[in-house]
Amino acid sequence: MTTGQISDAFPVGEDAGDDGPDGPEGPDVRRRRAARALQAVAFDTIGAGYGEAFPAKDGQLECGRRLLAELEPGARVLDVGCGTGEPTVGQLTAGGLRVTGIDLSDVMLTLARRARIEGAHPAEFHRIDLYDLATERADRVWGVPALGSAGRGTFAAVTAFFSLILLPQDEIPIVLGRLRELLRPGGLLVLGMVEADLDHVPLPFLGRELRISGYLREDLERVLVAAGFAVEECSGHPYAPASTTLPPEEQLFLCCRRVG
């Protein structure tokens, strides 16, 4: 595909979520499909503009340095919502880790693949809905069995910088549980979130409208603990985006470890 093309959010004929009592095309699945479609369209349109609006990555880079200091060379890391691959995929790949980046935006993935990130282990990129990680849909719908049931316990670390904020609050614990399944015992989860009490609230975002969720710090830590993680470090960073249409925000960066 060419840069700027709007992606089709889900493979034709496949469902986007759980086959609940309403069947594969029930209202919950249609709601989830519509939300993911809007996200994909938004980030296809934004493309490289995301990096221009959010140029400062100090907190994200610091989390990456922690992973590089703790993990053995060649350890597998999953970057959830990798975008263009910068800075996390580039930083970790250059440091000798084996990184898999996932995103729902075709344009973001195209930019990441074109970046030609250097490292002993070339980065891999896959298009998949993060909600389908560690489920059979990773194979059936997206063709990535290594990120489904077969991938459970195979990753040393998962990074999720500002990707979970695109989910409603009732889906975030589900996805955290699925990320935990992909981690090996004692594996690390590092994530970035916006500190705000929001549940899928529509907000203007770089010329688009996205629904954003967030937590206050103590609430987020409780959610992580309930999902099976120990929170080892949490730091806050005031951040003013380089876009005048976005208000200043408090970014939270958490380093967590799988328990059990």
C-alpha positions in Angstrom: 0.0 0.0 0.0 1.0 3.6 -0.4 1.5 6.0 2.5 -1.7 7.9 3.2 -4.0 5.1 2.2 -6.8 4.5 4.7 -6.6 1.0 5.9 -9.5 -1.5 6.1 -9.7 -2.0 9.9 -10.3 -5.8 9.9 -10.0 -8.6 7.4 -13.2 -9.0 5.4 -15.6 -11.6 6.9 -13.9 -11.9 10.2 -15.1 -10.7 13.6 -13.2 -8.2 15.7 -13.8 -9.6 19.2 -15.3 -12.4 21.3 -18.0 -14.6 20.0 -20.4 -13.9 22.9 -24.0 -14.8 23.2 -24.9 -12.5 20.4 -22.7 -14.4 18.0 -19.8 -13.1 15.9 -21.8 -10.1 14.7 -23.4 -9.2 18.0 -23.6 -5.6 19.2 -20.5 -5.8 21.4 -18.4 -7.1 18.4 -19.9 -4.4 16.1 -19.1 -1.7 18.7 -15.5 -2.9 19.0 -15.1 -3.2 15.3 -16.3 0.4 14.8 -14.0 1.7 17.5 -11.0 0.0 16.0 -11.9 1.1 12.5 -12.0 4.8 13.6 -8.6 4.4 15.3 -7.0 2.9 12.2 -8.4 5.6 10.0 -7.2 8.3 12.4 -3.6 7.0 12.7 -3.4 6.3 9.0 -4.2 10.0 8.5 -1.8 11.2 11.2 1.1 9.1 10.0 4.5 10.8 10.7 2.7 13.8 12.2 2.4 11.9 15.5 6.2 12.1 16.0 6.1 15.8 15.2 3.4 16.5 17.8 5.0 14.4 20.5 8.8 14.9 20.0 10.0 14.4 23.6 10.4 10.8 24.5 12.5 10.9 27.7 10.2 8.7 29.8 9.9 6.2 27.0 13.6 6.0 26.4 14.3 5.6 30.2 12.0 2.6 30.2 13.9 1.2 27.2 17.2 1.6 29.1 15.8 -0.4 32.0 14.9 -3.2 29.6 18.3 -3.2 28.0 20.0 -3.3 31.4 18.0 -6.3 32.6 17.3 -8.5 29.6 19.8 -10.9 28.0 20.9 -10.3 24.4 18.3 -11.7 21.9 15.5 -11.6 24.5 12.0 -11.3 22.8 10.1 -8.0 23.3 6.7 -7.2 22.0 6.0 -3.5 21.4 2.2 -3.0 21.4 1.2 0.0 19.3 4.6 0.5 17.8 3.7 3.3 15.4 6.6 4.2 13.2 9.0 2.2 15.4 10.6 5.2 17.0 11.9 5.4 19.6 11.2 2.0 21.2 11.7 -0.5 18.4 14.8 1.3 17.2 16.3 1.6 20.7 15.7 -2.0 21.7 16.7 -3.5 18.4 20.0 -1.5 18.4 20.6 -2.8 21.9 20.5 -6.4 20.7 17.0 -7.4 21.6 14.6 -9.3 19.3 11.6 -7.0 18.9 8.2 -7.5 17.4 6.2 -4.4 16.8 2.4 -4.5 16.3 0.0 -1.8 15.2 -3.5 -1.5 13.6 -2.4 1.3 11.2 -1.1 0.3 7.8 0.5 3.7 7.4 2.4 3.5 10.7 3.6 0.0 9.9 4.7 1.1 6.4 6.8 3.9 8.0 8.3 1.5 10.5 9.3 -1.0 7.9 10.9 1.8 5.7 13.0 3.0 8.7 15.4 0.0 8.2 16.1 -0.3 11.9 19.6 -1.8 12.4 20.4 -4.5 14.9 21.7 -8.1 15.3 18.0 -9.3 15.2 15.9 -7.4 12.5 12.7 -6.1 13.9 9.4 -7.8 12.8 6.2 -5.9 12.3 2.6 -7.2 12.2 -0.8 -5.7 11.8 -3.1 -7.0 14.5 -5.7 -5.7 17.0 -4.1 -5.7 20.4 -7.4 -7.1 21.8 -6.7 -10.3 19.9 -3.3 -11.0 21.4 -2.9 -14.4 23.1 -6.1 -15.6 21.5 -6.9 -17.9 18.6 -7.8 -14.9 16.6 -4.2 -13.9 16.3 -3.8 -16.9 14.0 -7.3 -17.2 12.4 -8.0 -13.5 11.8 -4.5 -11.9 11.5 -2.3 -14.8 10.5 0.2 -14.4 13.3 0.1 -17.6 15.4 3.2 -16.6 17.4 1.1 -13.8 19.0 -1.8 -16.1 19.8 -2.0 -19.1 22.0 1.3 -20.5 20.7 3.0 -17.4 22.0 2.1 -17.7 25.6 5.1 -17.4 27.9 7.5 -16.6 25.0 8.2 -12.9 25.6 10.7 -11.5 28.1 9.1 -8.1 28.0 6.1 -6.2 26.6 6.0 -2.4 26.0 2.8 -0.5 25.6 3.4 3.2 25.3 0.1 5.1 25.0 -1.7 2.3 23.2 -4.0 1.1 26.0 -5.4 4.6 26.3 -7.4 3.8 23.1 -9.4 1.1 24.8 -12.5 1.6 27.0 -11.7 1.0 30.7 -13.6 -2.3 30.8 -11.3 -3.7 28.0 -8.0 -2.6 29.6 -7.9 -5.3 32.3 -8.7 -8.0 29.6 -5.9 -6.8 27.4 -3.5 -6.6 30.4 -4.4 -10.2 31.2 -3.6 -11.3 27.6 -0.3 -9.4 27.7 0.6 -11.2 30.9 -0.1 -14.6 29.2 2.4 -13.7 26.5 5.1 -13.0 29.1 7.4 -15.6 30.5 7.3 -15.9 34.4 8.9 -12.8 35.8 8.6 -11.0 32.5 8.5 -7.3 32.4 5.7 -4.9 31.3 6.5 -1.3 30.8 3.8 1.1 29.7 3.0 4.7 29.3 -0.4 6.2 30.2 -2.0 9.6 30.6 -3.0 10.4 34.2 -6.6 11.3 33.9 -9.9 9.9 35.0 -11.3 9.2 31.6 -13.3 6.3 30.1 -13.4 6.3 26.3 -14.1 10.1 26.2 -14.1 11.7 22.7 -11.3 14.2 22.4 -9.7 16.2 19.5 -6.4 14.6 18.5 -4.3 16.1 15.7 -7.2 17.0 13.5 -9.2 13.8 14.3 -11.4 12.7 17.2 -10.3 9.8 19.3 -11.9 8.2 22.3 -9.3 8.2 25.1 -9.2 6.4 28.5 -7.0 7.1 31.5 -6.6 6.5 35.2 -5.4 8.3 38.2 -2.1 6.9 39.4 -3.5 4.8 42.3 -6.3 3.4 40.3 -4.0 2.4 37.5 -1.7 0.6 39.9 -4.7 -1.3 41.3 -5.8 -2.4 37.8 -2.3 -3.7 37.1 -2.0 -5.6 40.4 -5.5 -7.2 39.8 -4.2 -8.3 36.3 -1.3 -10.2 37.8 1.5 -7.6 37.9 3.7 -6.1 40.6 4.4 -2.4 40.0 8.1 -1.9 40.6 8.3 1.8 39.5 5.9 4.6 38.6 7.0 8.0 37.5 5.1 11.1 36.3 6.3 13.5 33.6 4.5 16.7 32.8 4.2 17.0 29.0 3.2 19.8 26.7 2.6 18.5 23.1 4.1 20.5 20.3 0.6 21.0 19.0 -1.4 24.0 20.2 -4.6 22.1 20.0 -3.7 19.6 22.7 -3.5 20.6 26.4 -0.6 19.8 28.6 -0.8 16.4 30.2 0.7 14.3 33.0 2.3 11.1 31.5 2.8 8.1 33.7 5.5 5.5 33.0 5.3 2.2 34.9 7.7 -0.7 35.1 5.9 -3.9 36.2 6.7 -7.6 36.5 4.5 -10.6 35.9 3.6 -12.3 39.1 3.3 -16.1 39.0 
